[in-house]
Amino acid sequence: MIPFLDLKGINAQYRAELIEACTKVIDSGWYIQGNECKEFEKEFAEYCGTKYAIGVANGLDALILILRAYKELGIMKDGDEVIVPSNTYIASILAISQNNLVPVLVEPDINTYLIDPNKIEEKITSKTKAILPVHLYGQTCEMDKINEIAKKYNLKVIEDSAQSHGAYFGEKRSGNLGDASGFSFYPGKNLGALGDGGAVTTNDEELANAIKALGNYGSHKKYENLYKGINSRLDEMQAALLRVKLRYLDEEIQKRREIASYYIENIKNPNIILPIQHPTSNIQHYKNHVWHLFVIRTQNRDELQNYLHVEGIQTLIHYPIPPHKQMAYKEWNNESYLISEQIHNEVLSLPISGVQSLEDTMKIVKVLNDY
Ligand SMILES: *Cc1c(COP(=O)(O)O)cnc(C)c1O
């Protein structure tokens, strides 16, 4: 069976260095908010090109804390609206709801699966305070257009970069394309910890300080609490492991790009729609995508998935049920977002990773072309 993602194989590449990192943490006697977290924050900020990175417990918390900080700073209040794509992993939307803010769903572009900038303005009201674009599958959204709208209406732009570590838009990287950005280091992400982890990046010092405090019981100074905060910290062990893996992230991305190019050049089946990158003026256009997922689309998706399974190829669906059809959002169940629904019915994610062999990639292409 060709696995969808060989996580064991991915981490085995760095086994010696990962063990060394663990040993260092064990022997340090310091396990929360120590040197490893501080160094990782510095290195990750530098990687993204931002002034600040703040380690947190996971990607959902990263987004929750950004919005919470804006509330504490008086920039947002209960009932304010945040624009978010209707096809995303539900975490992007949960972060808004959990802050007593109102998610306003905007349909994606059917070609890129990313929020359609042309449909944002019609959803803006006097209560809109932010746009939360999601760089879904690893491709950055059309940030020039999104930032222009945000500027016009004085909105914050909060990137969901959980799938797009290292992706560019123009000269800047994901995490540095708006006012603040949430990252996830869930093990399966392109930069994955060996457990949960997340980070916020921003260039806004006031916001960075608020987030740092909010994630640590609202404490900005030991035993003094400025806010009613939560406990959401990146622990030393995960930070130490992430420091090792961050050094290899660009290599991982490069290998993913090679597999994606191979798929795009060689899958020739009229029943299969290949991923399309949005056109930008950016000459290094290919850098906009880090291929966290390689997502194809087809009308008989379940049949194709079955066929691939029988042929020994594991695939996944990102995602089978759109957020507005989830029980968690019962209040939206009768609404229709037709493009999102079509995407959720037709998408299929092919195996892709830095450890996938050319032989496996070739087999996947052949099996797809024979379908
Ligand atoms: C993974 C993911 C998250 C949440 O990250 P966790 O670390 O699992 O909390 C948020 N948004 C998107 C788009 C994701 O893919």
PDBQT file of the ligand as one rigid body, heavy atoms in Angstrom, charges set to zero:
ROOT
HETATM    1  C1  LIG A 401      -4.757  21.966  10.998  1.00  0.00    +0.000 C 
HETATM    2  C2  LIG A 401      -5.525  23.200  10.770  1.00  0.00    +0.000 A 
HETATM    3  C3  LIG A 401      -5.911  24.043  11.828  1.00  0.00    +0.000 A 
HETATM    4  C4  LIG A 401      -5.805  23.681  13.266  1.00  0.00    +0.000 C 
HETATM    5  O1  LIG A 401      -4.565  23.291  13.721  1.00  0.00    +0.000 OA
HETATM    6  P1  LIG A 401      -4.422  22.378  15.028  1.00  0.00    +0.000 P 
HETATM    7  O2  LIG A 401      -2.977  22.489  15.359  1.00  0.00    +0.000 OA
HETATM    8  O3  LIG A 401      -4.853  21.006  14.666  1.00  0.00    +0.000 OA
HETATM    9  O4  LIG A 401      -5.278  22.985  16.097  1.00  0.00    +0.000 OA
HETATM   10  C5  LIG A 401      -6.518  25.236  11.511  1.00  0.00    +0.000 A 
HETATM   11  N1  LIG A 401      -6.776  25.586  10.244  1.00  0.00    +0.000 NA
HETATM   12  C6  LIG A 401      -6.456  24.800   9.207  1.00  0.00    +0.000 A 
HETATM   13  C7  LIG A 401      -6.766  25.248   7.812  1.00  0.00    +0.000 C 
HETATM   14  C8  LIG A 401      -5.827  23.576   9.433  1.00  0.00    +0.000 A 
HETATM   15  O5  LIG A 401      -5.535  22.782   8.398  1.00  0.00    +0.000 OA
ENDROOT
TORSDOF 0
